[in-house]
Amino acid sequence: ILVPLDGSELAERAMPIAIRLAAEAEGEVLMVRALVPERVLIPDALSGYGLLWPDRPQEEAQKEARNAMLRLRESAPKGVRTRFQLIDGGAAESILESAVDNKADLIVMSSHGYSGVTRLVLGSVAEKVLHAAPCPVLVLRGRLDLTRILVPLDGSALAERALRSTLDLAEMVGASVTLLRAIQPVPLTDLETLNQAERGLGQRYTEELIREAQDYLDFTARTNARPHVEMHTVVTPEAPADAILRYTDVHDIDLIAMSTHGRTGVSRLIYGSVTDRVLN
């Protein structure tokens, strides 16, 4: 389990869940820190532009980073294997390189791990890692209590790829899983055309779409059932991103597990853009 760090308290909030998962799976936590040359912005009163200068020697930054990693290793519970890696280079590139080299099974990282103007902003880094990572990525917003997990599906095999890992995780930590299928509302002009052809046809067409979606979720839940995982299904006639965000808010969802780039044709959900919106 790879945990990217930048020296900030917010970035370190990924450590407890990574350690918990490593303990449950008898795995290892690898802490990775990119040694990006730190800069400070100095306003120029004459030109109105800023000048960038190194704000401290690189050797001092390396020493500080190493000491921080050692502190985190010492605070980890006994029995959980941990190690760290310091890499020279850009943050996202270093994380991805380390994930490939170390054959990471999971990346756990904080989003918006702001640590001041002169340091790494993990918000944009998380997005880059999410799109290029060779393994699943768990992006945290604050602290995580894993009891309720939401899995959005669109009927495609690509979207369903999130299921197995999610159910493994739910079984490990005792969380419940809700499968959600969002049905894009039928345009009003299309409903009017259907109703002109036959009274009430538009309503029956909408109900049929919802019924098909519910049948799909019920079948998916049955075929992926786990003895110790409580599963629920929900169909909602909303735009996908809106449905995911609203359900998450109303039902206090702790984790959204979804595939990115689950493209299934023009008429269906393009999960790449939906993932971006949900993440942000």
N, C-alpha and C positions, 0 to 999 in steps of 0.2 A: 504494500500500500504506500504510494508515493504522496508526500505532503509538501507542496511548495511553500516556502516561507520567505519573508522579506524583512524580518526584524520587528514587525509590528505586532501588537497584542491581538489585533483583529485577525491577522493571518494565522496566529498561533491557536485560534479557536477551533481550527480544524483538527488539532492534535487529539483531544479527548475522544472524538468519534472514531478517528483512525486507530487509536490504541484499543478502543473497545472492539472494533471489528477484527483487528489483528489478534486480540486475545481469544475471541470466539472462533476464529478460523485457524488458529495456531499459525498465524502469518508473521510478517515482519513489516515494520514501519521504516521507510526510507525518507528522511528529511532532506529536501533539496533547496539550496539557496543560490540564486544567481548573483554573482558579484558584479553588478552593474556599476560602473564608475559614477559616484554620486556627484551631483551638481547643485549649485545654488544660483538662483536668479538675482542679479544685481541690477536695479533700475538705473537707466542712464537719463539724467534730467535734461540733457541737451538734445539728444536725438529722439528720446521717447522709446527707444528700444532697450532690451535687456541684454546683458552680457553673461555668458555662462563660464563659470570657473570651477575647478575642483574644490570641494569644500573641506576635504581632508585627504591625507595620503592613502593610497590603496592598501598599503601594508596595515595601517590602522583599521581599515574597514574589514580586512580579512581576519585580523585578530578578534575584533568585536563579533563577527559572524561566527567564528569557531567557538568562542566562549558561550555564545547564545545557544548554539547547537549542543554543546556539552551539558549546559544547564538543563535543556529539555530532555536529553538522554537520561540524566540522573533523576529527573522527576517522573520518568515512566515507571509503571508498576513492575515489580520483579516478575519474570516469566514472559514478558513481552520483548521480543527482539527489536532493537532499534539501531540504526546507523545513520550517518549523515554524509552529504556530498556537497562540496562547494564548487561551483562552476563559473568560469569567466565567460561572460556573454550576455546576450539579451535574455530577459526573463522567460518569455514564452518559448523561445527556441531552446533554452537550457532545460526547461521542464520536459518538453517533448523529446529531446535528445536523451535525457536520463530515463524517461519512460520506456523508450525503445531499447536502450543499452541494458537496462536492468529487468526487462521483460515484466513491467508492472502490470498487475491485474486490475488495479483501481487507482485513480488519482482523486484525492480528497483535498479540496482547496476552498478558501474563503473568497467570496466575491466582494468587491469594494473594500479590500484591505488597505484603506488609505493610511499612510504613515507619514504624512507631511509632503510638502511641495517637492522636496529633494529626493524622495524615495519612490519605490515601485507602487503604482496604482493597480491593484489586482483585478479591478473591474474589467478593464480592457484585456488583460492577460487571460482571465478566465474564459472570455469569449474566443480568443485565439486558440487556447488549449482545447476547448470544447469541440471546435470544428476540425481539429487535426490530430487529436489524441488517438493512439493505437489501442486504447482500452476505455472502459466506462469512466466517466468523470462525475464525482459527487461534488456539486457546488453548494456551499453553505451560505446561508444568510443568518448571521448571528449563531446562537447556540442551537443545537438540534436535539429534540426529544422524539425518538422514532416510535410512534405508536400508530399513526395513520398515514398510509401511503396511497397516492393517487397515480393510476396508470392510464393516460389518454391513449386510445386506439382509434384507428381509422379504417380497419378492415384489411390492412396490408400485412404481408409477412414481415416487412421491414419494421413496421411499427411494433409488431409483436415480439421483436427481438429483445425488447426491454423487459419482457415478462419473466423469463427464467431467472435472470440475475436478481430481479426485484423480489420474486418469491423466495429465492435463496436467502436474501437479506431479511425479508419479513419472518421467515421461519427461524432465522438465527436470533433475532431480537424480539420476537413475539408481537409483531405489528400486524394490523389488519390491512387489507388491500382492496381498493375500490377501482373497478374498471369503468372508464368513462368513454362514451362515444358521443361526439358532438355532431348533430345533423345540421348542416347549413340550411337556414330557412329558405323555403321556395320563394323566389321573387314574386311580388304582388301581381305583376303583369302576367306571369305564368299561371298563377292561381285563377286570375280572371278569365284567361283563355280556356282553362280546363272547365271552369264553371259555366262558361258560355256553351261549351260542347255538351255538357251534361250537368245539371244542377247538383251541387254537392260533391262533384268529382275532385275539386281541388282539396277539400278537406279529407276525402278518402285517400287521395294520393299521399298527403302529408302523414296520415295515420299509418299507411302502409310502409313508408320509409322508416318511421319510428319503430314499427313492429319488427321489420327486418333487422334493424340495428339491435333491438333487444334480443332477438333470437341469436344473433351473432355473439353478443356478449355472454348470454347464458351458455352457449356451446363452448366458448373460449374458457369460461370459468369452470365448467365441468371437466373439460379435457386437461386443464392445468391445475386441478384441485390438489391441495396439499393437506394432509391430515390435521396439521396444527396451525393452519393459516385461515383466518376468517376472511371470506371474500364477499364483496358486494358489487352490484352492477347499476349503472346509471346512464340513461339516454336523455339528452337535452337538445332541443331545437335552437341552437345558437351557433354563432361563428366559433370555431375551435378555440382560439386564444381567449376569447371572452368567456367561454364556458369553463375552461380550465381555471382561469383566475378567479371567477366568481365562486365556483364550487370550492376551491382551495380556501377562500376567505370565509365563506359561510360555514364550512364544516371543519375548520381548524386543521387542515391537512399539514402534516409535518414535512412530507417529502413528495415531490413530483418526479416520477420516473418515466422518461420518454425517449424514444429514438429520435435522432436528428437526421435530416436528409431522407426521411421515409417517403420519397416521392412515389405516387401511385397514379399519375396521370393528371391532366388539366382539371378534370371534373372532381378530383378528390383533394384531400388535405396535403399541402406541401409542408412537411414537418420542419424543414430547415428554417423557414421564416417564422413559423409558430414558436419554435424553440427559442429563437432570438427574442421574440416579444415576451414570452413567459419568463425567460431568464432576466430580462431587464425590468 
